[in-house]
Amino acid sequence: MKKTIIALSVISALGIHLQGCGAQAESSGGGLGKTAAQTSVATASAEDTLADQKAQALLAKMTLDEKIQLVHGAGIGTSPLGGGGFIPGIARLGIPDLNMADSATGVNAGLKGATEFPSPLAVAASWNGALANELGATIAKELRATGFAISLGSGGANLAREPRYGRTWEYFGEDPVLAGTFMTQRTLGTQAQKVIATAKHFIGNEQETNRFASNSVIPERALRELYLLPFEMTVKDAQPGNVMCAYNLVNGLKACESKELLTDILKTQWGFKGTVQADWIFALTDTVRGANAGLDEEEPGSQDDYQSNYGLPTSNFNQKLKAAVQNGSVSAARLDDMVFRKLRTLYRYGIMDTPPVAGGTIDRAGGQAMAQKVASEAMVLLKNAAPAGTSSPALPIAKTIRSIVVIGGHADVGVMHGGGSASIAPQDGNPVACLQPGTAFDPAGVFSKCAPYFKSSPLAAIRAKAPNASVTYFDGSNASAAAAAAASADVAIVFATQFASENMDLATLDLPNNAADPANQAYDQNALIAAVTAKNKRTVVVLESATAVTMPWLAGTSAVLEAWYPGIRGGQAIADVLFGDVNPSGKLPITFPQKVQDLPQPLISQTDTTVNYAEGLNMGYRWFDSKAIAPLFPFGHGLSYTSFSYSGLIASKLANGDVSVRVTLKNDGVRAGAEVAQVYATLPSAAGEPPKRLVGWQKVLLQPGESRQLSITISSARFAIWNTAQRASQVPAGSYGVQVGGSSRAPAMLSTSLSL
């Protein structure tokens, strides 16, 4: 698959921080101006060949037992570094210990000093792939410094088909090209630092309910065009060392035991050279079927396949696999392929030559600076209106303001984060006491329902921005008292939180109250916001959320800022945006519905293990477009403290079949700001596609009054559909519509057409 390349300045491609605008950079969908990591992949054939040769030579020296040792983990809790997985090395062959750590938002191994970064969904909201690359490199440096060779959270691209999915915050949104671009960039950044990246969960893991037994029934076109596409992009453009297959079944077969998925598609059609790694414990149920399907590694494994640990199912890839090889039900060649893939990956990404060593120093200050940079660029200004009787919008807040009341969300002590394996424990302790300590766990009794909070107080940061103002705080438990205080304040800022975690789906997209989330909420958040807005029309709501939220109080608020899970410097980043030191430039990577009844799946069944993707291609914004449903906020939406205009749209076909899109973008305001120019395509009606799809974008920083002609080259692959009869991807002939604007439903979107 060809990468979409656009002309970029070196400075913007590297994501240089620009004073007053946050960490803005130019980027495009389907690819970026080449970073050093991308260039290394593009010219890596010699390194690949050398890695293959070294791996083959080492493989020839290995005994059967040594080969078996490399294809399974040593068991839960065996990592000497506290990581999620461990394969002991083989000293006589120079193979180092392989420690693995979850690391979607930082090194999750109980280590002191690891940085707590914003959620991956927040990163996607930046629409800046170079930022994901830089973040991947930063986390990889911390992994190597603490002795980890493998990142288990470097790239997750399960799409937000179901926004109530408990892990939505761990991934990159609902669009496959956006998700594929960000997983590609995160992978490139990780592996450039000699840490093996893991792309997960392959495939069809779009809800947590019944995830160990559910069967994702996905039509072939939707599987190819939506759910597989981010992985295809990542495999072809970034060559991840690991792909982790999912717990669930796909069209009747366990994902980790499907030859079509693992061998036919991933390895043969896409040319994946790395290791297919099973998700932990429940992903593999049959030794022979899994091995012959193309699974290369079982995790967490066990030293004894026949002994159940912690009451969990027995494992499969130690003694059972050895016996299968000896009796011929798994060929010796298949085992050799498993081991070869592991060895060539270790050579290819520098683990054999320079294995990571524990005990290094983490650059805590540098990590926190990176965390704030990401948080600042990720925040999405959803609404910013002038209260009745005034002419100026609620944001940014003037630093000369006299009185502010801050309410709720534990804003006095910190910011919320998500739970599960992608989480990271607060390095300085959790400043918020759980309301159900020791008793609140997910249905499997593994992950806590108690939210972690990082000590980055928005209240303290707000007070620092307005040192001469009277800034008071109410915890939100008494809505009447908070509303009364808001009535006399110049501005009221209400913080609202939504906790989500692995192995738990949300029942609703409403802001949780004390009944919906008794471990973390002591009051009704919607009622609190409604009470405050009734008393102060200049009310700003700041959301710390895992996913979309519904907003029955929206009409009464002046401004809404989506901060996601903003990480260890989240409080400072929020204050920077509220007071205009950073001009918000984030755009939604998911659609916010008005109500859950507007979703394709109004209810997540607790009992039916068949998850029918009956909406097919109409997922995410495609669903809302195809059904003519008005969302609360559309995909790609995000406001700025300045305004932009588009003109002069021209789309033309290039000689190689790609498409060139040119448009002039102007900053019409008085502040510098960054805009994401989004390109959507409408395919010929005979193709049977949804009304439009995202095919590219470019993020541009413009000074006040500045105009620039953007040139976005879009790969022909972005216009392709999956032909089920020919079982191949093709670009259908006909007339295509091309639209450019600031969101998927921008009111002033420009349109043109061309023939392909």
URVENSUL-V579420 format. One line per field, one symbol per residue. ss: DSSP state (@ for helix, = for strand, . for the rest). psi: psi as a letter, one per 40 degrees, with the letter a starting at -180 (. if undefined). A space follows every 50 residues. Layout:
BEGIN
ss: ???
psi: ???
END
This chain:
BEGIN
ss: .........@@@@....=...=.....=..=....@@@@@@@..@@@@@@ @@@@@@@@@....@@@@@@..=.=..........===..=@@@.=..=== ==.....=...........@@@@@@...@@@@@@@@@@@@@@@@@....= =...==...........@@@.....@@@@@@@@@@@@@@@@....=.=== ==............===..@@@@@@@@.@@@@@@@@@@...====...== ..==@@@.@@@@@@@@@@@.....====........@@@@@@@...==.. =.................@@@@@@@@@....@@@@@@@@@@@@@@@@@.. .............@@@@@@@@@@@@@@@.=====.=......=....... ..=====.......==..=.....................=......=.. ..==...@@@@@@@@....=====....@@@@@@@@@...=======... =..=....................@@@@@@@@@@@...======...... ...@@@..====.......@@@@@@@@@.............=...@@@.. .........===........@@@@@@......=.....=....======= ===.....=========.....==========..@@@.....======== ==....========.@@@@.===....===....=======........= =====.
psi: hiihhihiiddddefhhhheeagiiiiiieiihhidddddddfedddddd dddddddddeeiiddddddeeiieiheeheeeieihhiigddeehiihhi hhfdeihgefiheiihiiidddddedfgdddddddddddddddddeeheh hefehhfhifdheeheedeeafaehdddddddddddddddeeefhhihhi hgiegeidhfdeeihhhhiddddddcddddddddddeegidihhiidiih feihdefhddddddcddddefheahhhiihdedhehdddddddehehhie aiehdehhhfeiiiadfbddddddddeedhidddddddddddddddddfe dddgiihieihhgdddddddddddddedhhhdigihiheiehidiihhee idhhhhhaefeddaiiiiiadeihhhdfihehhiegheehiidefdhieh hiiigghddddddddgdeihhihheedgdddddddddeidihhhhiihhi iiehiidieihiaeddgedeheihdddddddddddheghhhhhgidaiii geeddeidihhheaheaefdddddddddeedhhieiiheihhidideeid gdhhhedhehhhgdebegibddddddefhhidhiheihiieaiiiiifhh hihideeihhhhihhhheaeiiihihhhhiihiidedfiidiiheiihhh hiiheiihhihhhhiddeeiihhddefihihiiahhihihaeiefhdfhi iaiih.
END
